[in-house]
Amino acid sequence: QVQLVESGGGLVQPGGSLRLSCAASGFTFSNYTMSWVRQAPGKGLEWISDIHSSGTFTYYTESVKGRFAISRDNAKNTLYLQMNSLKPEDTAVYYCIRGYLYWGQGTQVTVSS
């Protein structure tokens, strides 16, 4: 069955960096566009970024452009999200998803001094 397992979250100071990873299994990873979404405390779900199956095309929500970078390693069945210049408003649970049908368990990112 499809499994998505995120890792890499944690507590970081404003201006810091984190790299999230998502290990995928149970499907042909290289065939699918993958995404990151997040949910901040008390707020709705927010789409962050997509990456095409080949890794050629990437898309970002405006609030993270220039700070976050999505990437993938199809040989390792792994999705990444490099997050730089983190802000307190980036605090959220981050999910790796495939098409809003399959979700990981999420990883908490807290940006605080």
C-alpha positions in Angstrom: 0.0 0.0 0.0 1.0 3.6 -0.4 3.1 4.9 2.4 4.6 8.4 2.9 6.8 9.0 5.9 8.0 12.5 6.7 11.0 13.4 8.8 13.2 16.3 9.5 11.0 18.6 11.5 11.9 20.3 14.7 12.4 23.6 16.6 14.4 26.2 14.8 15.1 29.9 15.5 13.8 32.6 13.1 16.1 32.8 10.1 17.2 29.2 10.5 16.9 26.3 8.1 15.5 22.8 8.0 15.3 20.1 5.4 12.2 17.9 5.4 12.3 14.5 3.8 9.5 12.2 2.7 10.2 8.5 2.1 7.6 7.0 -0.3 6.8 3.4 -0.9 4.0 1.2 -2.3 3.8 2.9 -5.7 6.0 4.0 -8.6 7.2 7.2 -7.1 8.8 8.5 -10.4 5.3 8.5 -12.1 3.7 11.0 -9.8 3.7 14.7 -9.0 4.3 15.2 -5.3 3.4 18.0 -3.0 4.0 19.6 0.4 1.2 21.1 2.3 1.0 22.5 5.8 -1.4 23.2 8.6 -0.7 25.9 11.1 -2.3 25.8 14.6 -5.9 26.9 14.4 -5.7 27.4 10.6 -6.8 25.6 7.5 -4.7 23.5 5.2 -2.2 25.5 3.0 -0.6 24.2 -0.2 3.1 24.9 -0.3 4.7 23.4 -3.3 4.4 20.8 -6.1 7.1 19.0 -8.1 6.5 17.3 -11.4 7.3 13.6 -11.6 10.5 14.2 -13.4 11.6 17.0 -11.1 11.7 19.4 -14.0 8.9 21.7 -13.0 8.3 23.1 -9.5 5.6 25.4 -8.1 5.4 27.4 -4.9 2.9 29.4 -3.0 3.9 33.1 -2.9 4.7 33.2 0.8 7.6 30.7 0.5 9.0 31.6 -2.9 12.7 32.3 -2.7 12.9 30.6 0.7 11.8 27.0 0.2 13.0 24.6 -2.4 11.2 21.3 -3.3 13.2 18.5 -4.9 13.1 14.8 -5.3 15.4 11.8 -5.8 13.4 9.3 -7.8 16.2 6.7 -7.4 15.7 6.9 -3.6 11.9 7.4 -3.7 12.3 10.5 -1.6 10.8 13.9 -1.7 12.5 16.9 0.0 11.7 20.4 1.1 14.6 22.7 1.9 13.4 25.5 4.1 15.6 28.6 4.6 15.0 31.9 6.2 12.3 30.4 8.4 9.8 32.7 10.0 7.5 32.2 13.0 4.5 32.1 10.6 6.1 29.0 9.0 5.2 27.1 12.2 2.9 24.2 11.2 2.6 20.5 10.7 4.1 19.7 7.2 2.7 16.9 5.1 4.0 15.2 2.1 1.1 14.2 -0.2 0.3 12.5 -3.4 -2.7 14.1 -5.0 -4.6 14.9 -1.8 -5.5 11.2 -1.7 -2.4 9.9 0.1 -0.8 11.6 3.1 2.0 11.1 5.4 1.7 11.4 9.2 3.2 14.9 9.2 6.2 16.5 10.8 6.1 19.4 13.1 8.1 22.5 12.3 8.3 25.2 15.0 10.0 28.5 14.4 10.6 30.3 17.6 13.2 32.1 19.5 
